């Protein structure tokens, strides 16, 4: 069989699972897999199978097949699940292999450099728009807890501490969005930390066992979240109640969800939290830091001559009282229609003139991945019916 036919069959197999096929997909798969790997991957079920089942399916010696599948798991193409003494394998969906498996390790190698430009263009040339009409997004904003004005009504799925308490095993990978941009000469280097993508339990085990990331402790996880908040990164968590396996820490310049809003013109990028930012004008010194940090560009400074040279007193971490002056006579104003309730603005506000308040209407994530998929598909079908 000619190489082209081999890749065409793999493309068709991924397509049956809903992968959007554009001109970037064939060269991307060629950069990711050898013809032999592409042939082996074609036909592997997307749900878990034992080695003997797959050996019969592929008409291969089980020992040889295991070596090949284990190597493909290390490329992020195959999911390898270990339960006690048993191992099952399943094919990861195309997007998982292209975006997560390829860029989680944060490598700067020939494979990553070849895939990155194609993956970036694939996002802009159609794949990113597949979620344009969905109310649910893959990530939901998880507010920075210190910025919430009244914590008495915080629900467990909105509280980082409660999320982490429910997990037993932790891993960190490099941000795949940031890595694929950094590996593409067509984009400027991102100034933010890359090793900030957090994963839990079953997914975390898979990542560590296959060299796609490294194991960390619960406390290291908290430290990464704190550092990410300092950097102005948005906490984005798996958009479901059960089976949460990821917290991303996202920047405006690279995150595919935030880019959906800023570059693709979607109404939303991430699913907002149940909070939104509110200003306390009497404390604002018009410094403009919140304007720079807001990932949605939802804050601006407006002239307010009556507050020029107004003094706001604060107490710093050492207990010393400082006087801060509103030198420019400006106040921060928030466009609450596009605020996603992340708390990035409020986290570094020296006068605490920004806080997160609870929205009037509370929304709840889907119960699990199955319900999430059902609701997303319903949105897509409804949008198609209207066109």
N, C-alpha and C positions, 0 to 999 in steps of 0.2 A: 504494500500500500504506500502511495506517495505521501510525503510529509504533509502536503497541503490537505489531503483527505483526512489524515489523522487529526489535524487541528480543527478541520471543519466538523468532524464528528464530536469533538469535545465541546465546540461552540454550540452545536445543536443540543448536546446533553445539558449544558448550563442553561441554555435558552428554555428548555422544558421547565426549568425551575423559575423562570421569569426574568432571567438576565436580559437586559436591553442590549441588543447587538448593534454596535456602530462601527465605523471604520477603524477605531482605535483598538477594538477587542482582538482581532487576529494577531497583530504585531505584539500586543501586550502578552497574550498567551505564549507566543513564541519566545518572548524574553523571559517568561517565568518558568517554562517547562521544556524539557527536551522532547523530541517526538516519542521516545519510549515512555516517558512519564505521562505525556498527553494521552497516549493509547491506554495506559493502565488506568488512568483516572476516569476515562469514558466508561460509563456504565456502572461505576461504583455507586451504590445507593446513598441517598442523602440521610437515611436513618441508619442507626447502628447495626452492624452485622459482625458475627464472629468470624475469625480467620478461616475456619474450615469452610464456611458458607462462601466466602469470597474466593477461596482457592478453587472451589468447584465452579463458581461463576466465571473465573478468569482462566480456568484450566491450567493452573500453575502449582508448583510445589509450595506447600504452605510456608516452609522456612524461607524460601526465596521471596515469596510474596510479602512476608512479614518485614523483611529487611527493606524492601522497596516502599511499603506503606509507612514504615517508621521514618524513612528519609523524607517522604512527602509530608508527614506530620510536622517535621522540622521546617518545612517550607510554608506551613500554614495552609496547605491544600487539603489535608485529611485530618479529621478530628479523631484523636485516639483517646478512648475512655478506659481507664483501668479501674476495675472493681474487684478487690481481693486478688484472686489468682487469674481472673478472666480479663480479656482485652477485647474491646469492640472497636470497629473502625466505621467511619461514615465520611462521605464527601462533604467538605465545607462548600457553601454556596460561593458562586463566583466572586461576588463583592467581598466576601470575607477573605478569600485568598488574595484578591488583588490589592485590597486596601489595608486590611488588618494584618494578615499573616506576612505579607511582604515587608511592611514598614514598622511593625511593632519592635523588631530587634534594634532599630536605629542604626543599621549598618550603612556604610558608604562603600558599597561594592558594585561590581559591574552590573549585576542583576538589578539592584535597587535603582541605579542611575539610568538603566535602560527602561524600567517600568515607570518611573516617576513622571516624566513628561507626558507619556501616554495616559496614565491614570488621571493626571490633572486635566488634560484636554477632554477625556471621557466624561469627567464631571461637568464640564462646561458645555459639552456638545450633546446633552440629552439626559444623561443619567441623573444629574441633580434635579432636573425638573419633574422627575417621577413623583416626588413628594409635594409638588406645588399645591395640589388640591386636597391634601390630607390635613385633617384637624389635629391628628396626633403625629408627633415627630419621634424619631428614634431616641432622642435625649430630652429629658425634662429638667428644667432649671432647679437646682437644689440651692436654696438661699444660704448665704454665709450667716451662721447662727448669731454671731455677735452683733449683727446689724438689725435684728428683728426688734421692733419697739416693745411688743407685748408677747412674751414667749408662752403665756399660759395656754394658748389655744394651738400651739404647734402640734401637728399630727405626726405620728411616728415616721411616716414615709417622707416627711419634710425635714427631719432632724438628722444631721450627720451622725451624731453620737448613737442614736437608736439604730441607724442603718448598719454601722460598724459592729455594734453589739450583737447583731443577728448573724454575723459572719465568723467563720472559723479559720479560714486560710486566705492569705493576702499575697498579691503579686503586683509588680509595677512593670510597665512597658514604656517605650518611647511613644509619644503622640504620633500616630500614623499620618495625621494631616500635616503636622509640622515637618515630619521627616520627608514626606514626598515633595513638599515645597522646597526644603533645603537641598534635596537631591536633584532639583530641576534648575538649571542655570537661567531659566526664564523668569524666576522669582527671586526677590531679595531674601537674604537670610532673615529668619524670624529671631527677634531678640530674646524670646522667652525660653525657659527651660523646656527640654523635650521629654525627659524621663518623669512624666507626671500622670500617665494613664493608669488608673487603679483598677484591679480586677479581684474577684472573690471566688472562693470555693471551687466548684467544678471547672470553671473556665480558668481560674488561677492555676490549678494543678496542671491542666493541659499546657498552659503557657510555660510554666517552669520546667516541666518534664521534657519539653521539646525545644528548649533554648530560645524561646521567643521573648522572654523577660526573666525577671529574677524574683525570688521569694523575699518578702519583707514582713516585718512584724506589724501588729495593730498600731503600735505607737509610731512607727515609721510612716504608716499610712496617714495618721493624723498630722505628722510633721509635713508631709507633702501637701496636704490640704491647706495647712497654714501658710506654707511658702507660696502656694498657688494664689491664695487670697492676697498675699502681699504683692505679688506680681500683677494683680488685676485680672486673673484668669477666672472664667465662669465655671462653677461646678455644674456638670451635666450628668445626670444619672439615668440609668436604664429606665425607660418609661413604662414601668409596671410595678405592681405591688409585690408579687411573688417572683422569685427567680432573678432578682437584681444581681447582676454580675459585674457591673462596670460603673465607675465614676470617672468621667473625663474632666480635664481642666483646660478650658478652651479659650483661644484668643480670637479676636476679630479678624486678624489678617490671614489665618490659616484654616480655622474650623469650618468643615463643610456645612454645618448647620447654620452658623452665623453668616457664612458666605451666601447661603441660599437667600437670606434677606438682603444683604448688602450688594451682592453682585448679580444674582439671578432674579431679583425683584419679587420674591415670594412675600406673602403677607406676614409670615412668621418663619423663624429659623428653628429655634428650639421651642418646645412647649413651655410657656411661662410658668413660674411658680404661682402659688396662691397669694403672693405678696406683690406690692409695688412700692417704689420709692416715694417718699414724701419729704418736702423741705420744711425746715423750721427757720423761717426768714429772720427771726430775731437773733439767731446765732451765726448766720452766714457772713463770712468775711470776703466773699467774692474772689477767692484765690484761683478758681478755675480748675483745680485738680480733678474734681468730679467730672468735668467736661472731657478731660483727657482720658479718664479711666473708663467711662461708660462704653460698653461694647456695642450698644445700639445707637449711639449718637443721639440719645434722647434728652440730653441736658444741654442747656445753653445759659450764658450769662446775659442778663438784661440790665440796662441802666436803671439805677435807682438812686438819684442824687441825694435823697434825704438820709441815706445811710453812709455816705462818704465820711471817712475818718472815725466811724463808730468803733468803739473798743469792745471786744468780747474777751472775757476772762476765762481761761481754762486751767485745769490742774494737770500737769504732765505725770508720767509714770513714777517720777521720784517724789511727787507730792508738792512740787514747786508750782506756784501760781504764775501764769504768763498772761500778758495782755497782747491780743492780736488785733490789728487794725484793718478795717475795710478801706484799703487805700484807693481803690478804683471807683467806689460807689456803685457796685454791681451786686446782683443777687442771682443765685442759681434758680432756674425754672425748669421743671420736668414735663416732658410730653408723656403723660401717663398712658396714652394709647399704645405706645410702642415699648414701654418699660417692661422688661421680662422678670423683674423682681429677683435679681441675682445678689444684690447687696454690694457689688464691687465698688460702687460710688461711695457708699456709706462707710465702708470698712476703713478707709484711710482719711475720713473727714476729721480734721483736727478739732473742730468745735462741736461735733455731733449734730450738725445742722441738717443732716440727712439720715433718715431711718426708713425701715421697711414696715409698712402697715398692711394688714390683712385686706384682701379684696372683698367686695360685697358678695360676689358669687364664687363659691368654692368648687373646684373641679377635682375629680379623683382619677388617678391613673387606671388603666385596665388591670384586671386581676393578674394576668400572666401573659406570656408571649403569644399564646394561642388567641386570646381575646384581642390583643393588640393587632395581630395580623388580620383577624376578621374585621375589625373596625376600620383599619387602613384600606383594606380591599373594598369595603363598602363605600368609603369616600371616593376612591378612584373610579369605581363603577358608576356612582352617582354623577361625578363630574363628566365622565364620558357620555352619559345619557343626555346631558344638557347641551352637548356640543353638536 
